Amino acid sequence: MAAYNHLEIEPKWQKRWNDENAFETPLLKKGDKKLYILDFFPYPSGAGLHVGHMLPYTATDVVARAARMQGKKVLHPMGWDAFGLPAENFAIKSGVHPALSTAKNILEFKRQFSQTGISYDWNKELNSSDPAYYRWTQWLFELLYERGLAYRKNGLVNWCPKDQTVLANEQVVGGKCDRCGTTVVQRELKQWYFKITDYADRLIDDLDTLDWPEQIKAMQRNWIGRSEGAEVDFPLVGHTEAITVFTTRIDTLFGGTFLIIAPEHPLVESLTTSGQKNDVASYLEAVTLKNDLERTDLAKDITGVFTGSYATNPATGEAIPVWIADFVLGHYGSGAVFADAHDERDFTLAKRMGIPLKATLLPSDGKDAEAIRSLECCFSGQGILFDSQQFDGLTSEEARPRIIEWLAEKGLARKKVTFRLRDPLVSRQRFWGAPIPIAYDKDGGEHLIPENQLPVELPDDAQFLPTGQSPLTLAIDWKRYTDPETGQEWQRETDTLDGFVCSSWYFLRFPTPGLSDKAFDSELVQEWLPVDMYVGGAEHAVMHLLYARFFTKVLFDAGLLSFSEPFATLKNQGMILGPDHNKMSKSKGNVINPDVVVAEYGADTLRAYEMFMGPFGTEKPWSTKGIVGVRRFLERIWGLSAKVNSETPSDAENRILHKLTKKVTGDIEGFRFNTAVASMMEALNSLSELETISKDGYIRLLILLNPFAPHITEELYSQQGEKGLCSLAEWPSYDENFLVEDEVVYPVQINGKLRSRLTVPADTSDEELMKLVMADAKVQEHLAGKEVAKQIIVPGRLVSLVVQ
C-alpha cells in the first residue's frame, strides 16, 4: 500500500466534491429534519485567514458534515461582510478601488476555505457590497423609516479624527476608535439613528428563551441596562419649575443633601446665577472635550461646579444646592440625580467640594456603623433606614415602594423604568457603504427613494479621500435627484450606512440569495429559520447580535416573519494563541498561516488538530509538537487498513467501535470536539492491539472520523471498494449490548499517586476487588511496612488507598 500523501489526496477529493456539487442545500419536505448552521458573517480582509480564524469554521463544518450523514437536510452557507472602513482605508492608501480589493480578498478566502475542505454550499454565497444585496438593505432602511424606527436628528456624536467619520458608542473602546485606535472626540452633527430603544424590554425579556452562553446574555442585559425605580420631583427655590430625577435608590432620599445635573441639562443656563457664570462656563468648556466613556470612568477625578441655585428635597422639605457634574449624562434618565452619602461618586464629590452629607442607611449587620454615621466612609449597599421619619427601621427593599407611594400621594413621585441603551447612530461620512435611500427637497424635507428605483448604487467615479464629510458630496452628478412625481430637482443623502446594517439581516437571505423581487422568500425562511446553530466571537455581543435581534423583531412586527428571534443556539469559540502564548499578530511575528500547515501536514491534520487542541470555548496555544502528533494519528489510521479482513467483527472490535460511535455522536452534538478526537485516538490504540479488524468495523471508523478529516477518509473508503462518497455515507448507530463492559480497568492510587492498574471482571464485588488489590505485587511493594488507614472505591473507575 502506498504511503499517505496528502498533497495528492486532498486536491483530488476537493475537485470531486466540487464537480458533484456534493454539499448543495437540498429542498426541504414535510417531516424532514433540518439544520441551518451558520458562521458569523466574516469581513474579507487582505491579510487572509490564520489558523485562529479557522477554528469556528472547522467546528461548524464538523457539525454540518455529521448532520448530513445522520440524514438531516443541511444549510451551511458562507458570505462576506464586504462594506466598511478597512476596505476604504486600503483604497485611500493604495489607490485601488475598494470593490476590486474586496473581490480579490474574497477569492483568497474562498481558496483557503476550499483547501481545508470546508463543505459550504457556494451556490448560496452572498456579498453585502453587491447592489443586488444592498438594494434590500436599503429596502429594510425604508421599512424602518416608515415604521418610525429610522430618524434623523442633531446630536453630539463620537468622531474619529483619523477615519474622519462618526462612530456608534459600541465602536468606541476605552475612549478610542475600535478600528484605528485614535482618541475619539465629540462633535455635533445631524445624523441617522435606529430607534432600538422601542424594543428594549423585548430585547431583555426574550433572552430567557435563547440557548446562548450566559456571558453573552449578561453582556446584552447590562448594555440595555433596564432600571426599575421612580421619578422624583425636586421643586426649585425661586423658580416655577422642578428638576425631575430618576432614581433606583429612593430609600436614601432622606439623606439627599444636594442635586447634580448634567452639563447639557436644559436648565443649566437659567439656574446659573450671575456670581457663578464664569466658573460654570469654564467647567462646561472642559466637558466638551470628553466623551461619555471618559465622563463616566469611575477611576477618573470627580469634578463639579455649583450653579448658585437651590432645590427642595421633597422628603425633608430642606433647600439643597444644585451642582453640575460631568459624570451625570444628559441622555440617561432625566439628566439629573439627587446626591447623598450612599453613592461613591456623590460622596467623593461632596468631600472634595465641602458639600454637607448625611447618612441615613446602615448595613443590616451593623458593621462599621459609627464610621458610616460619622461620614468616615461610604456605605452604598442595601441596609436599614434611620433618620428617615416614618420609614426608620425598614429595609431598603421594604422602604422603596412605601416612599414612592407616600410621595405619589403628594404628586411628587411616580414609578418609572429607564434603560441605558441608546439608539445606534447608523450613518457614516464614508464612501464604501450602502447609500441611504433618502433625498432632500429644497426646504430640507426628507423623502424616501421609491422602491422601484432601488438600489441607489454607489457612483463609480467617487473620490475616497476623507474630508470630514462624505466623499459622495463630491459626486455632483450623482447627488442630483429628480423627483418622479413633481419633476423637481432634489439632493441625495450623501452619508452611507454603517456595515453593521448590512450584516443585521443577511441570515434571512441565504435560503434564496439570488431572489430579485424581494429581500427573502417568506416560505423558505419559515422552513429554514431561525438559525439552529450560530457560531462566532463573543466580541459581537452588543453590536451585531443585538442589532440582528432588533431587525428580526421589526420584521416580525411587520408581519414578514413568523419568529422574533433569529438564532436559537449560539456558540462562542475561544482564541487560538500563538506558540508564544500571546494573541496572534503580525507585529509579534507569531501568526501561523494555514497555507503553510496544509502544505506540510495536510488539511485533515490541521482540521483534526484544531478540534483536538482543547475545549471549543477556551484559549489554547498553537503547538507544533501537537500537530505532529495528530499527523501521526492519521498515518496510523492509514496503516490500519493493512489489518482489514472481510470477516465478521469480533466482540472485542464491536465493543470498541460501538462505544466510540456513541461517544463521537454525543461529543459532536455537544461541541466537545477535543474529546471526540481523543476517543478516536484511544479506539485506534485498542484496534491496533487486535490481530485483525473487519471491513465493516474499519468503514465505521472512517465514517466517524470523516467530519474531522474528510479527505483521508474519502480515500480510504474508496480503497475499500465502497461506492459513493464517505462524506454522504450513513452515520452508524450503536448497539447498547456492546456498551456493557465485560472487564473494567481500575487505576490504583496510594496517597494520591498512581501505583498500579488492575483489569477485573465487570461484576467483581467490592470485597473481591480489594482482595485483588491487596494481592497485587506493585501495591504490596508500596505498602511495605505501612498501615492502610482508608480504602475508597469509585465503582468502575478508581481504587484509592490512604496509608500512614
C-alpha positions in Angstrom: 0.0 0.0 0.0 1.3 3.5 -1.0 2.3 5.9 1.8 -0.2 8.6 2.9 0.4 11.6 0.7 -1.9 14.4 1.5 -0.6 16.5 -1.4 -2.2 14.1 -3.9 -5.3 13.0 -1.9 -6.7 16.4 -0.8 -6.9 18.2 -4.1 -8.4 15.0 -5.7 -11.3 14.9 -3.3 -11.9 18.7 -3.3 -12.3 18.5 -7.0 -14.7 15.6 -6.8 -16.9 17.4 -4.2 -17.0 20.4 -6.3 -17.7 18.6 -9.6 -20.5 16.6 -8.0 -21.9 19.6 -6.1 -21.8 17.3 -3.1 -22.8 19.8 -0.4 -25.7 21.5 -2.3 -28.5 22.5 0.0 -31.4 20.1 -0.5 -35.1 21.1 -0.8 -37.0 20.6 2.5 -40.0 18.4 2.5 -42.6 17.9 5.3 -41.2 15.8 8.1 -37.5 16.4 7.2 -35.1 17.1 10.0 -33.1 20.3 9.1 -30.0 22.0 10.4 -29.2 25.6 9.5 -25.7 26.1 10.8 -24.1 29.4 10.3 -20.8 31.2 10.9 -20.7 34.9 11.7 -20.5 37.0 8.5 -16.8 37.5 8.1 -15.1 40.6 6.7 -12.7 39.5 3.9 -9.5 41.3 4.9 -6.4 41.5 2.8 -4.4 39.6 5.4 -6.4 36.4 4.7 -7.1 33.7 7.3 -4.8 32.5 10.0 -5.2 29.3 12.0 -7.1 31.0 14.7 -9.8 32.1 12.2 -10.1 28.5 11.1 -11.3 27.2 14.5 -15.0 28.2 14.3 -15.2 27.4 10.5 -13.8 23.9 11.1 -16.2 23.3 14.0 -19.3 24.3 12.1 -18.1 22.1 9.2 -17.7 19.1 11.5 -21.3 19.6 12.7 -22.6 20.1 9.2 -20.9 17.0 7.8 -22.0 14.8 10.7 -25.6 16.1 10.3 -25.7 15.3 6.6 -24.5 11.7 7.3 -27.2 11.5 10.0 -29.9 12.2 7.4 -30.6 15.8 8.2 -31.1 18.4 5.5 -28.3 20.9 6.0 -28.0 24.6 5.0 -24.3 25.6 5.6 -23.6 28.8 3.6 -20.9 31.5 3.5 -20.9 35.1 2.6 -19.0 38.3 3.0 -19.5 41.4 5.2 -17.7 43.4 2.5 -18.5 47.0 3.2 -16.7 49.1 5.8 -13.7 51.2 6.8 -10.8 48.7 6.3 -11.5 48.3 2.6 -12.0 52.1 2.1 -8.8 52.9 4.1 -6.9 50.5 2.0 -8.3 52.2 -1.1 -7.2 55.6 0.2 -3.6 54.3 0.8 -3.2 52.2 -2.4 -5.4 53.9 -4.9 -7.2 50.6 -5.6 -11.0 50.8 -5.7 -12.5 49.0 -2.7 -14.7 46.9 -4.9 -11.5 45.5 -6.6 -9.6 44.9 -3.4 -12.6 43.3 -1.7 -13.2 41.0 -4.7 -9.5 39.9 -4.6 -9.7 39.2 -0.8 -12.9 37.2 -1.3 -11.2 34.9 -3.8 -8.3 34.4 -1.3 -10.7 33.5 1.5 -12.6 31.1 -0.8 -9.3 29.4 -1.8 -8.3 28.9 1.8 -11.8 27.6 2.8 -11.7 25.2 -0.2 -8.2 23.9 0.5 -9.2 22.9 4.1 -12.3 21.0 2.9 -14.9 23.3 4.4 -18.2 22.0 2.9 -20.0 25.3 2.2 -22.8 25.4 -0.4 -21.2 28.0 -2.6 -24.4 28.4 -4.6 -25.7 30.3 -1.5 -22.8 32.9 -1.5 -23.6 36.5 -0.5 -21.7 39.7 -0.7 -23.0 42.8 1.1 -21.3 45.2 -1.3 -23.2 43.7 -4.3 -26.0 46.1 -5.4 -28.3 43.1 -5.7 -27.9 42.6 -2.0 -27.7 46.2 -0.6 -30.8 47.0 -2.6 -32.6 45.1 0.1 -30.6 46.6 2.9 -32.0 49.9 1.6 -35.5 48.5 1.4 -35.1 47.5 5.1 -34.0 51.0 6.0 -37.2 52.3 4.3 -39.3 49.8 6.2 -37.8 51.1 9.5 -38.3 54.7 8.3 -42.0 54.1 7.5 -42.5 52.4 10.9 -40.9 55.4 12.7 -37.8 53.5 13.6 -35.3 55.3 11.4 -34.9 59.0 12.1 -32.5 62.0 11.7 -31.6 64.4 14.4 -28.8 66.7 15.6 -26.7 65.5 18.5 -23.3 65.0 20.0 -21.6 62.1 18.2 -18.3 60.2 18.6 -15.9 61.4 15.9 -12.8 59.7 14.8 -10.3 62.4 13.6 -8.2 59.8 11.6 -11.0 58.0 9.9 -13.0 61.2 9.5 -16.3 59.6 10.4 -18.8 59.2 13.3 -18.8 56.0 15.4 -21.5 54.3 17.3 -21.0 54.1 21.1 -20.2 50.4 20.7 -17.4 51.3 18.3 -15.6 53.3 21.0 -13.4 51.2 23.2 -11.6 52.9 26.1 -12.2 56.3 24.5 -10.6 55.2 21.2 -11.8 54.2 17.8 -12.0 50.4 17.7 -10.7 50.4 14.1 -7.6 52.6 14.3 -7.0 53.3 18.0 -7.3 57.1 17.6 -8.8 59.1 20.5 -12.4 59.8 19.8 -13.7 63.4 20.2 -17.3 64.8 20.4 -18.9 66.7 17.6 -22.4 67.9 17.0 -23.8 66.7 13.7 -27.2 65.8 12.1 -27.2 62.0 11.8 -29.4 59.0 11.2 -30.4 56.7 14.0 -32.4 53.5 14.5 -34.9 53.5 17.3 -33.8 50.3 19.0 -34.9 51.7 22.4 -38.5 51.0 21.4 -37.6 47.3 21.7 -35.5 47.5 24.9 -38.0 45.5 27.1 -38.4 42.7 24.5 -34.7 42.5 23.8 -34.1 41.8 27.5 -37.1 39.6 28.2 -36.6 37.3 25.2 -33.0 36.5 26.2 -34.6 34.0 28.6 -35.9 31.9 25.6 -32.4 31.5 24.0 -29.9 28.8 24.2 -27.0 31.2 24.4 -23.9 31.5 26.7 -24.9 33.2 29.9 -21.9 35.5 29.4 -23.4 36.9 26.2 -26.9 37.3 27.7 -25.4 39.1 30.7 -23.5 41.5 28.4 -26.7 42.3 26.5 -28.7 42.8 29.6 -26.0 45.1 31.0 -25.8 47.1 27.7 -29.6 47.5 27.6 -29.5 48.4 31.3 -33.1 48.2 32.4 -33.5 50.1 35.7 -36.8 50.0 37.7 -37.2 52.9 40.0 -39.0 56.2 40.4 -39.1 59.7 39.0 -39.0 62.3 41.9 -39.7 66.0 41.5 -37.4 68.5 43.3 -39.1 71.9 43.3 -36.7 74.7 42.5 -36.3 77.6 45.0 -37.3 80.9 43.4 -38.4 79.2 40.1 -41.7 77.7 38.9 -40.1 74.6 37.5 -38.9 71.4 39.3 -36.0 69.2 38.5 -37.1 65.6 37.9 -34.7 62.9 39.0 -34.8 59.2 38.1 -33.5 57.0 40.9 -33.4 53.3 41.8 -32.4 54.2 45.4 -35.3 56.3 46.7 -34.6 54.5 50.0 -31.7 57.1 50.6 -33.8 60.1 49.7 -33.9 61.5 53.3 -30.1 61.8 53.1 -30.2 63.8 49.8 -28.2 66.9 50.6 -27.6 68.2 47.0 -28.7 67.8 43.4 -26.5 67.1 40.5 -27.5 67.9 36.9 -25.7 67.0 33.7 -23.7 69.7 31.9 -26.2 69.5 29.0 -29.3 69.8 31.2 -31.8 72.3 29.7 -32.0 74.3 33.0 -28.2 74.9 33.3 -28.4 78.4 32.0 -31.5 79.5 34.0 -30.1 78.0 37.2 -26.6 79.5 36.9 -26.5 82.7 39.0 -24.5 85.8 37.9 -21.8 85.0 40.5 -21.3 81.5 39.2 -21.4 82.2 35.4 -17.6 82.3 34.9 -17.0 79.1 36.9 -19.9 77.3 35.1 -18.7 78.4 31.7 -15.2 77.2 32.3 -16.4 73.8 33.5 -18.7 73.3 30.5 -15.9 74.2 28.1 -13.7 71.5 29.7 -16.5 68.9 29.5 -17.0 69.3 25.7 -13.5 67.7 25.2 -14.7 64.4 26.9 -16.8 61.6 25.5 -19.3 59.6 27.6 -16.9 56.9 28.5 -14.4 59.4 29.9 -17.1 61.2 31.8 -18.4 58.0 33.5 -15.0 56.5 34.2 -15.0 55.6 37.9 -11.2 55.9 38.0 -11.1 59.5 36.9 -11.0 62.6 39.1 -14.6 63.5 40.1 -15.3 67.2 39.5 -18.2 69.6 39.6 -19.4 73.2 39.8 -22.1 74.9 41.9 -24.9 76.7 39.9 -25.7 79.1 42.7 -29.3 77.8 42.8 -31.2 75.5 45.2 -34.0 72.9 45.1 -36.2 71.4 47.7 -35.8 67.8 48.9 -39.4 66.6 48.7 -38.9 64.1 51.6 -37.4 66.6 54.1 -38.5 70.0 52.8 -34.9 71.2 53.1 -33.3 73.5 50.5 -30.3 71.8 48.8 -27.7 73.2 46.4 -27.8 72.3 42.7 -24.5 71.3 41.2 -23.2 70.3 37.8 -21.0 67.3 37.3 -19.9 65.6 34.1 -20.4 62.0 35.3 -24.2 62.7 35.0 -25.2 62.3 31.4 -28.0 64.3 29.8 -29.2 61.4 27.7 -29.5 58.9 30.6 -32.6 59.0 32.8 -33.6 62.6 33.3 -30.1 64.0 33.2 -30.2 64.7 37.0 -29.6 62.8 40.2 -30.1 63.5 43.9 -26.8 63.1 45.8 -26.2 61.6 49.2 -23.7 59.8 51.4 -24.6 56.4 50.0 -23.1 56.7 46.5 -19.3 56.6 45.9 -19.2 59.4 43.3 -21.6 61.6 45.3 -19.6 61.0 48.4 -16.3 61.8 46.7 -17.6 65.0 45.1 -19.1 66.2 48.4 -15.9 65.6 50.3 -13.8 67.3 47.7 -16.1 70.4 47.4 -17.1 70.7 51.0 -20.8 69.9 50.4 -22.6 68.7 53.6 -23.5 65.0 53.7 -25.9 63.0 55.8 -26.0 59.2 56.3 -29.5 57.6 56.6 -28.7 53.9 55.9 -26.7 51.3 57.9 -25.8 47.7 57.0 -28.1 45.1 58.5 -25.2 43.5 60.3 -24.3 46.8 61.9 -20.7 46.6 60.6 -18.8 50.0 60.5 -22.0 51.7 61.8 -20.0 54.5 63.6 -17.8 55.2 60.6 -20.8 55.4 58.3 -22.7 57.7 60.7 -19.7 60.0 61.1 -19.2 60.0 57.3 -15.7 58.5 57.5 -16.7 56.0 54.8 -19.4 55.5 52.2 -21.9 52.7 52.6 -23.5 52.1 49.2 -25.3 48.8 49.8 -28.8 47.8 50.8 -29.4 48.3 54.5 -31.7 49.6 57.3 -33.1 53.1 57.3 -32.6 55.7 60.1 -33.3 59.4 60.3 -35.9 58.8 57.7 -39.0 59.7 59.6 -41.8 57.1 59.5 -39.6 54.8 57.4 -37.0 54.2 60.2 -36.2 50.6 60.7 -37.3 49.4 57.3 -35.0 47.6 55.0 -34.1 49.3 51.7 -36.3 46.8 49.8 -39.3 47.4 52.2 -38.9 51.2 52.1 -38.7 51.8 48.4 -42.3 51.1 47.4 -43.6 52.8 50.5 -41.7 56.0 49.9 -42.8 56.1 46.3 -46.4 55.7 47.4 -46.1 58.4 50.0 -44.6 60.9 47.6 -47.0 59.9 44.8 -49.9 61.0 47.1 -48.3 64.4 47.1 -47.8 64.4 43.3 -44.0 64.4 43.7 -43.1 60.9 42.6 -44.2 58.0 40.3 -42.8 54.6 39.3 -40.5 54.6 36.3 -38.4 52.2 34.2 -35.4 53.5 32.3 -32.7 52.0 30.0 -29.1 52.5 29.5 -29.5 51.5 25.8 -29.2 54.3 23.3 -30.4 54.4 19.7 -27.5 53.5 17.5 -26.1 56.0 15.0 -26.1 54.3 11.6 -24.9 57.0 9.1 -21.2 57.3 8.2 -19.3 60.0 6.3 -17.6 57.4 4.1 -17.9 56.1 0.6 -17.7 52.3 1.0 -21.2 51.5 2.3 -24.8 51.2 1.2 -26.1 54.7 0.2 -29.0 55.8 2.4 -32.1 55.9 0.2 -33.2 59.4 1.1 -33.5 62.6 -1.0 -34.0 66.2 0.4 -36.1 68.8 -1.2 -35.1 72.5 -1.4 -36.6 73.0 2.1 -34.7 70.2 3.6 -37.7 67.8 3.7 -36.9 64.1 3.7 -38.2 61.8 1.0 -37.7 58.0 0.5 -36.4 57.0 -2.8 -39.3 54.9 -4.4 -38.8 51.2 -4.0 -38.8 50.7 -7.8 -35.7 52.9 -8.0 -33.7 50.8 -5.6 -30.9 50.1 -5.4 -29.4 53.5 -5.1 -25.9 52.4 -6.3 -22.6 53.9 -5.4 -21.1 56.0 -8.2 -18.1 54.6 -10.0 -16.1 57.9 -10.1 -16.3 59.0 -6.4 -13.1 60.1 -4.7 -12.2 58.3 -1.4 -10.1 60.9 0.4 -11.7 61.7 3.8 -12.5 65.4 4.3 -14.9 65.3 7.3 -17.9 64.9 5.0 -18.9 62.0 2.9 -16.9 61.5 -0.3 -20.3 61.3 -2.0 -20.7 65.0 -1.5 -18.1 65.5 -4.3 -20.1 63.3 -6.7 -22.0 66.2 -8.1 -24.0 64.4 -10.8 -24.8 61.5 -8.6 -26.2 63.8 -5.9 -28.8 65.3 -8.2 -32.1 63.5 -8.0 -35.2 64.3 -9.9 -38.5 63.5 -8.1 -40.5 61.3 -10.4 -43.8 62.9 -9.3 -43.1 66.6 -9.3 -40.1 66.7 -11.6 -38.2 68.9 -9.0 -34.5 68.5 -8.5 -33.6 67.3 -5.1 -30.3 66.2 -3.4 -29.5 62.7 -2.4 -28.3 61.9 1.1 -24.5 61.6 0.9 -23.9 59.6 4.1 -23.7 55.8 3.8 -24.9 53.1 6.2 -22.5 51.5 8.6 -21.6 48.0 7.7 -23.5 46.5 10.7 -26.8 47.4 9.0 -26.0 45.0 6.1 -25.0 42.2 8.5 -28.1 42.6 10.6 -30.3 40.6 8.3 -28.1 38.5 6.0 -29.1 35.2 7.6 -32.6 35.7 6.1 -31.1 36.0 2.6 -29.1 32.7 2.5 -32.0 30.4 1.6 -32.6 32.4 -1.6 -29.6 34.6 -2.3 -30.5 35.3 -5.9 -34.0 36.4 -5.3 -34.7 39.6 -7.3 -38.2 40.7 -6.4 -37.9 40.7 -2.5 -35.4 40.5 0.3 -36.2 36.9 1.2 -38.7 34.2 0.4 -41.0 34.1 3.4 -42.0 30.4 2.8 -38.4 29.2 2.6 -37.4 31.4 5.6 -40.3 29.8 7.5 -38.9 26.4 6.7 -35.2 27.0 7.5 -35.2 29.7 10.2 -34.5 30.5 13.0 -30.8 29.6 12.5 -30.3 26.4 14.5 -26.7 27.0 15.4 -24.8 30.3 15.1 -21.1 30.3 15.8 -18.7 33.2 16.3 -16.8 35.5 18.6 -18.1 36.9 21.9 -16.9 40.4 20.9 -20.0 40.9 18.8 -22.4 40.6 21.8 -23.7 44.1 22.0 -23.3 45.1 18.3 -24.1 42.5 15.6 -26.1 40.1 17.8 -28.2 42.9 19.3 -28.9 44.5 16.0 -29.8 41.2 14.3 -32.3 40.6 17.1 -33.7 44.1 16.7 -34.1 43.7 12.9 -35.8 40.3 13.3 -38.3 41.7 15.8 -39.1 44.6 13.5 -39.8 42.2 10.6 -41.9 40.0 12.9 -44.0 43.1 13.9 -44.4 44.0 10.2 -45.9 40.5 9.6 -43.0 39.4 7.4 -41.6 36.8 9.7 -43.2 34.2 12.0 -40.5 34.3 14.6 -38.9 37.1 16.6 -35.5 35.7 17.5 -33.0 34.9 14.7 -30.6 32.5 16.4 -31.9 29.6 18.5 -28.5 28.4 19.8 -25.2 30.4 19.9 -21.7 29.1 20.5 -18.6 31.3 21.0 -15.1 29.9 20.2 -12.0 30.5 22.3 -8.9 32.1 20.9 -6.0 30.2 19.4 -2.9 31.9 20.7 0.5 31.9 19.0 3.2 29.4 20.0 4.4 32.1 22.5 1.0 32.0 24.3 0.2 35.6 23.0 -2.6 36.7 20.7 -1.6 36.2 17.1 -0.5 39.4 15.4 1.9 40.4 12.6 3.7 42.8 15.0 4.6 39.9 17.3 5.6 37.6 14.4 3.6 34.7 15.9 0.9 34.3 13.2 0.5 30.8 11.8 -0.6 30.7 8.2 -2.9 27.7 7.4 -1.4 27.5 3.9 1.9 26.5 5.4 0.3 24.0 7.7 -1.7 22.5 4.9 1.3 22.2 2.6 3.5 20.5 5.3 1.0 18.4 7.2 -2.3 18.4 5.2 -5.7 20.0 5.7 -7.0 16.9 7.6 -4.2 17.3 10.1 -5.0 21.0 10.5 -8.7 20.3 11.0 -8.3 17.4 13.4 -5.6 19.3 15.4 -7.7 22.4 15.8 -10.6 20.3 17.1 -8.2 18.3 19.4 -6.4 21.3 21.0 -8.8 21.8 23.8 -12.4 22.7 24.7 -14.0 24.8 21.9 -14.7 27.9 24.1 -11.3 28.2 25.8 -8.0 29.8 24.8 -5.2 27.5 23.7 -1.7 28.0 22.3 -0.6 26.6 19.0 1.9 23.7 19.3 4.0 22.3 16.5 4.5 19.2 18.7 0.8 18.8 19.0 0.1 19.0 15.2 2.9 16.4 14.6 1.1 14.1 17.0 -2.2 14.4 15.1 -0.4 13.8 11.8 1.0 10.5 13.2 -2.6 9.6 14.3 -3.8 10.0 10.7 -0.9 8.0 9.4 -1.8 5.2 11.8 -5.4 5.3 10.5 -4.0 4.9 7.0 -1.8 2.0 8.1 -4.6 0.3 9.9 -6.1 -0.7 6.6 -3.5 -3.4 6.3 -5.2 -5.3 9.2 -8.7 -5.3 7.4 -10.3 -8.6 6.5 -13.8 -9.5 5.4 -14.7 -11.5 8.5 -17.5 -10.7 10.9 -16.4 -8.2 13.6 -15.3 -9.8 16.9 -17.0 -8.9 20.2 -13.9 -7.0 21.2 -13.9 -4.9 18.0 -17.7 -4.3 18.4 -17.2 -3.1 21.9 -14.5 -0.7 20.9 -16.4 0.7 17.9 -19.9 0.9 19.3 -18.6 2.7 22.4 -16.8 5.1 20.0 -19.9 5.6 18.0 -21.9 6.7 21.0 -19.1 8.9 22.2 -18.3 10.7 18.9 -22.0 11.2 18.2 -22.7 12.8 21.5 -19.5 14.9 21.5 -20.2 16.5 18.1 -23.7 17.4 19.3 -22.3 18.9 22.4 -19.4 20.8 20.7 -16.9 18.6 22.6 -14.7 18.1 19.6 -11.5 17.6 21.6 -12.8 14.6 23.5 -14.3 13.2 20.2 -10.8 13.2 18.6 -9.2 11.9 21.8 -11.7 9.0 21.9 -10.8 8.1 18.3 -7.2 8.0 19.2 -7.9 5.7 22.2 -10.0 3.5 19.9 -7.2 3.3 17.4 -4.9 2.2 20.1 -7.3 -0.6 21.1 -8.0 -1.7 17.5 -4.2 -1.8 16.8 -3.9 -4.4 19.5 -6.3 -6.7 17.7 -4.9 -9.2 15.3 -7.3 -8.2 12.5 -10.3 -5.9 12.1 -13.3 -6.4 9.9 -14.0 -4.3 6.8 -17.3 -3.2 8.4 -15.5 -2.1 11.5 -12.9 -0.1 9.5 -15.7 1.6 7.4 -17.4 2.5 10.7 -14.2 4.1 12.0 -13.7 6.1 8.7 -17.3 7.4 8.8 -16.9 8.6 12.4 -13.6 10.3 11.5 -14.9 11.8 8.3 -16.3 15.1 9.7 -12.9 15.9 11.2 -10.6 14.5 8.4 -12.7 14.3 5.3 -10.0 13.8 2.6 -8.1 10.8 4.0 -11.3 9.1 4.9 -12.7 9.5 1.4 -9.6 8.0 0.0 -9.6 5.0 2.4 -13.3 4.5 2.0 -12.8 4.3 -1.8 -9.8 1.9 -1.4 -12.1 -0.4 0.5 -14.3 -0.7 -2.6 -17.1 1.5 -1.3 -19.2 3.3 -3.9 -20.2 7.0 -3.5 -18.8 9.5 -1.0 -17.8 8.8 2.5 -19.0 12.3 3.3 -22.5 11.3 2.4 -22.4 7.8 3.9 -25.0 6.8 6.5 -23.9 7.6 10.0 -23.6 4.4 12.1 -25.9 3.6 15.0 -24.7 1.7 18.1 -25.9 -1.3 20.0 -26.3 -0.8 23.7 -25.5 -4.5 24.2 -21.9 -3.8 23.1 -21.6 -0.9 25.6 -21.7 -3.2 28.6 -18.1 -3.8 29.6 -17.0 -7.4 30.4 -14.0 -6.1 32.1 -13.1 -2.9 33.9 -9.6 -1.4 34.4 -9.1 0.1 37.9 -6.3 2.5 38.4 -5.0 2.0 42.0 -3.7 5.1 43.8 -1.8 5.2 47.1 -1.9 8.6 48.8 -3.0 10.1 45.5 -0.2 8.6 43.4 -0.9 6.0 40.7 0.9 2.8 41.6 -0.8 0.1 39.6 -3.7 -0.9 37.3 -5.9 -4.0 37.7 -8.1 -5.5 35.0 -11.0 -7.3 36.6 -14.4 -8.8 35.5 -17.1 -6.1 35.4 -19.2 -7.9 38.0 -16.4 -8.1 40.6 -17.7 -7.2 44.1 -16.0 -4.5 46.2 -14.8 -7.2 48.7 -13.2 -9.3 46.0 -11.8 -6.2 44.3 -10.0 -5.2 47.5 -8.6 -8.7 47.9 -7.1 -8.5 44.3 -5.7 -5.0 45.0 -4.0 -6.0 48.2 -2.5 -9.1 46.5 -1.1 -7.0 43.6 2.8 -7.1 43.6 3.1 -3.3 42.8 0.7 -2.4 45.6 2.5 -4.7 48.1 5.7 -3.0 47.2 4.4 0.5 48.1 2.6 -0.8 51.2 5.7 -2.4 52.8 5.7 -1.5 56.5 2.7 0.8 56.2 -0.8 0.6 57.5 -3.9 1.3 55.3 -6.0 3.9 57.0 -8.7 4.2 54.4 -10.0 2.4 51.3 -12.0 4.2 48.7 -13.7 2.5 45.7 -15.2 4.6 42.9 -17.2 1.9 41.1 -15.9 1.2 37.6 -13.3 4.0 37.8 -10.8 4.0 40.7 -9.4 2.4 43.9 -7.7 4.8 46.3 -5.7 3.8 49.4 -4.7 6.2 52.2 -1.7 4.9 54.2 0.0 6.1 57.3 
